[in-house]
Amino acid sequence: MLKLTVRIRHRDEHAGKPIVDLLLALYKRSGISGATVVQGIRGYGVRGSSRADVLGLSMNLPLVIETVDVPEKIHGVLVEVKSIVGTNGLISVEEVDVV
């Protein structure tokens, strides 16, 4: 099994649409068994830092979108995932044991 992880920010868009929505729709269309989106409260990367302020007004927070499936399905969406995410995030694929 492979785990596909995409790290972006909440407000990141591709073609005027939220990347997170585009990825979830792609995964569903492609028969990926499921995906989880986790929102972080703080982070940093090559595009700078993200954090929630006390009043909750600065909300371009980190998102992690993960899915686990058979290699054929993960490799089947990878080119389109790269196209959607572009330089907005980090994409990683790793082998995992599902128990």
Secondary structure, DSSP 4 states (H G I P E B T S, - for coil): -EEEEEEEETT-EETTEEHHHHHHHHHHHTT-S--EEEE-SEEEETTEEEE--TTS-----EEEEEEEE-HHHHHHHHHHHHHHHTTSSEEEEEE----
